[in-house]
Amino acid sequence: MLSNRKGFTLIELLIVVVIIGILAAIAIPKFAATKDKAKLASVKTDLRNMMTAQEAYFSDYATYGSFGQLETASNFSLSQANTMTITPGASGYTATATNSTISSTLDQCTVQVGAGAATNVDGVIACS
């Protein structure tokens, strides 16, 4: 007697599991790179927001402020895991923002405004 069995064999199921594993191995590194791009975008956004806060601070006090002064005067804050240093000068400032959780080589961005902007173009954010 011939019986009509329905279902998958063990070999067929193993082949499907292997194919899914290969696809996952390809997708996971791409996802990690996407997370790093998003974190770098948050660093750039924080620098742009700081530039706006600096201009507001300058219009109120006729001088550029440090990070603490900007936080106090304009309620400026950073995104999660970002850190920033600001070096104000008489005619401009230099600011560097960093995110230490980024695994790629691009983990900090710098902007110079006024103050002889020698290394960067005035007001342009450069990442390294």
N, C-alpha and C positions, 0 to 999 in steps of 0.2 A: 504494500500500500504506500502510495505517495502522500505525504502530508504537506500541506501548504503552510510553511512557517513564515510569519511576518516579523520584521525587526531588523536590527543592524547586527553585524558580526563584530566581534571584539577588534579585529583588524581595522574595520571601517571607523570605529569609534576612536581608536588610537591615532589614526591618520588625521582625523578632525582635531583632536587635542594638540597634536604636533603643529598643525597649521595655525591654530589659534595662538600657540606659544610663540611661533615665529613672528606673527603679526604684532603681538604684544612687545616682543623684543625690539621691533622696529619703532613702535609708537612711543614707548616710554622715554627714550632720549630726546625725541622731538618735543615732548611735553615739558621736560626739564628746561630746554632752551627757551620755550615760550614763557615759563615762569621768570627766567632771568631777564627777558626783554621787558616784561611787565614791571619788574622791580627797578630796572634802569629808567623806565618811563616815569616811575614815581619819584626818582631822584631828580630828573629833569623838571618835573612839575613843581617839586619843592623849590628848586632854584628859581623858576619863573615866578612863583608866589613870593619868594624872598625879594626878588627884584621889584615887584609891585609894592611890597611893604617898605622897601628902602626908599622908593620915590615918595611914598606917603610920609615917611619919617622925615625925609629931607625937606619936604614942603612945610612941615610943622616946625622943625628945629634948625633948619639951615645947615645941617651937618648929617653925615651918614652914620648909622648906628651899628652897634655890635649885635650879636645874636640875642643876647639877653635884653637889650634895649628894644629890639623889634618885637620880641615876645610880649614885653610889658606894654608897649605903646599901641600895637596893632593886633594883639591876640593872634600873632603868627605862630604856627606850630608845624612840626614835621610829620610826615607819614611814618608808619610803623617801621622800625629797624633802620631808619635813615639818621645820619648824623651830619652836622654842618659846622663849618668854621667860617667866620666872616672877619676879614681884616679891613676895617674902615680906614680911610685916609682923608686928607683935607679936600681932595678933589675927586674922590671916587672910592671904590672898594673892590676887594677880591673875595670871592666866596667859593668854597669847595664843599660839595655834598657827597657823602659816601654811604653805601649800603654793604655791610660786611657779609650779608647772607647770599650775595650774588656769587655763583661759582665760576663764572667766566672771567676773563681778564678785564673786561670793562666794568669796573665797580665804583668809579667815582667820576664826577663831572665838576668842571670849574668854569666860572664866569668872571670876567673883569669888566668893570665899568669905570671910565675915567682913569685917573691915577696912572696915566701913561701906558695903559693896556698893551704891554710889549709882547707877551706870549700869545695872547688870544686877540681876536678881533673884538673891538669894543662892544660889549653886550651880547656876544655870541657864546652859547654854551658849548664847551668842548669836553668830550668824555675820553677817559683813558683807563 
